[in-house]
Amino acid sequence: MSERNAALQGPVTDVEPDFLAALPMDNAVGAIVALTAEVYVLRERLATLEAELTGRQVLPAEAVERHRDTPAEAEARAADLAAFTARVLAELTRNRVPVSRIHPEVVKYLNRSAGDRPS
């Protein structure tokens, strides 16, 4: 079995590499579980902060649950959610060709010196 190395060895000068081509499903599930654990930690910390703020009478009990956005806040949150969702979902359908352009001389240099790089 060949060693997987997801790190780029230089700039992408052609089609982007497919890091997940042969990714075992267990690895993908592991990554999802790890991210889910991180989200839970964030939820737990937010609950702790709310409890501390309530206990110190900085916030009334259930202030977060009772909060109602002003129309301007609601509009800003909706725009932020739409932008966030678009960014995340765009990754599922994005073109594999790099957006940036590398000067042709740099590409020649990288291709010429690729044999000099350690493996």
Secondary structure, 3 states (H helix, E strand, C coil): CCCCCCCCCCCCCCCCCCCCCCCCHHHHHHHHHHHHHHHHHHHHHHHHHHHHHHHCCCCCCCHHHHCCCCHHHHHHHHHHHHHHHHHHHHHHHCCCCCCCCCCHHHHHHHHHHHHHCCC
